Amino acid sequence: ATPATALATAGGYAVASIQYRARTGITRASQLADVKAAVRWLRANADAHSLDAAHIGVFGHDVGGLLAALAGTTGDMPAFEGDGGSAGQSSRVQAVVDLAGPMTAGDLNPISQVSADDAPTLIVHGSADATVSTRESQSLIAALKVAGVTATLDMPFAATHDLGELLTPVVMQGITSFFDQHLKG
């Protein structure tokens, strides 16, 4: 079970766990293409699974957080779509929750992809994170805000990079509220 499964109970959301390639030699661009293929598949199969294809959010921790941020900032950019099937479906997401994702990913950095039409974004990053600098999250939030995108940074005091420390009940309530606002309206 992923931490996002708490949303299924607390907020009435359907949760799909996206698998992306992670072996040696796989690029961030390939991993992003996997995420985008999964979003397109969810849209293509939404009716069969009683999903709302118009309201898809992404949620991830560490590299998953980076990929969620990239999904939010690359929208329907053809260069990042890959060839993962469900052609004709949009890979654009409507909300992003990034849990301490590193923003340094070689030449694929969500900060350099920011534009005014990006998805509303919530970043949760522990103030005592020694694995990923909080400056990375602060830089992404600043870029999103300058572009006019709804963006919020929550920095739980003394929390490290550990997912168990980040996802307190108060933080989970904030994530649920964020998704409620941006996915349920």
N, C-alpha and C positions, 0 to 999 in steps of 0.2 A: 504494500500500500504506500502511496505517496502522500506527502503532507497536503496536497491539493484535495485528497479524498475527503478531508474535513469539510470542504465546501459543499460536497454533495449532501451531507447531512445538515450542515448549518444554513446553507443558502439555497438549497434545492437545485444545485447545478449538476449537470452531467460532466463527468471527468474522463478524459482519455489520456493515457500515459503514452507520450510520443517517444519512440526509440530512434536514436540517431547513431550513425556509425561513429565508433570511438577508437578504432585500432590505429596503430602507428601508420603514419603516412596519409591519414585522412585529414583534409583541410577543413577549416571553419566554414568555408564556402560550401563544401559537400555536406557538412552537418546542417547548415542553414537550409540547404536544398531539401534535406530529409524532413526538417520541421515544416517547410512550406508545402511539401508533398502531403504531409499528414493533414495540414489545415485544408488543403484542396480536397483530400479524400473525405474529410468530415463534411465539407460543404456538399460534395457530390452525393453523399449517402445520408444526409441529414434527415430526409423524410422517412427513410427506412428505420431510423433509430430515434425518431421523435425528437430531433434536435432543432434548434433555431439557427439556421445557417447564416443569418444576418448578424448574429451576436456571438462572436468567438473571442475568448480571451486566452492568453498564454501566461504560464506561471513556471518559474524555474529557479534553481539555486546553483550558484557557482557557474560552471560552463552552461548549464541549463538557463541560468539567469541571463548570461550573455546572449544565448540563442534567442531567448524571449525578447530581449531588447532589440536584437537584429531583426526579428520578425516584425516588431513594431515600427522600426525605422526604415525598412526596405519595402514595405507595402507590396505593390505589384510591379516592382522593378524587374523587367525581364532578365537582366543580367544575373539575378540571384535565384531565379525560379528552378533551375535544374531541369531534369527530364523525368521526374518521379511520378508521372501519371496524373489522371484527373484533369487533363488539359481543358481549358475553357473555364475552369473554376478560379475564383480569386483566392490568393493566399493572404490577403489583407486581414489583419486582426483588429478588433475593436477595443482591446484593453490589454495592458502588459503589467505583470508583476515580476520584478527582477529582484531576487534575493542575493545580494552581494556578488553579482556577476562581474568578472574582470572585464574591463573595456579594452584591454590591449590584446588584440588578436591578429597581429601581423598587419596586413593591409586591409583587413575587414574589421572595421571599428564602427560601432553604431553611432558614435559622435559625428563621424564624417558623413553619415547618411541622413542626418536629421533634416526634416523639412516640415512645413506648417501642417501637412496632412497626416502626420504620424499619429499613432494610437496614443490615447491617454496612458500615462505611465506612473506606476508606483514603484519606487525602489526602497527596499528595506535592507539596511546595511549596519551591522553592529558597530558601535563606536570603538570597540576594542578589537576589531578584526586585524589580526597580524598576517593574514594570508593574502587578502586583497585590500589595497589602500582605499580608505573612504574617499580619497580625492578622485578616484575613478568614477564613483557614483555621483559625486558632486559635480564633476565636469559634464557628465551626461545630462543631469537635471538642468544645469545652467544652459546647455545648448538647446534642450527641448523648450525651456521657458523663453529663451531669446527668440525661438522660432514661433512662439505663440501656442505651443502644445501644452495641454493640461498635464502637469508633472509635479509629483510630490516625493520628497525624500523623508523617510522615517529612519532615524538612527537610534535604535534601542540602546540605552546607556549600559556600558560595560559588557555588552554582548559580543562574543567572538564570531568567528566564521562558522561555528557549529550551528547546524540547522535547528537543533533542539533549543539552543539559546535564542535564536532569532524568532522562532515561531511560538511566542508566548500567547496565551489566550487573548490578550489585548491586541497584539499584532494580528492574530487571525481574525479578530473582529474587525479591525481596520481593513484587512484585505477583502473580507466579505462585503463590507460597506462600499469599498472601491468598486468591486465587481457589480454590486447591486446598482450603483450609480451609472456605471458605464455600459453595462450589458443588459440591465433590466429597465433602465431609464427611470 
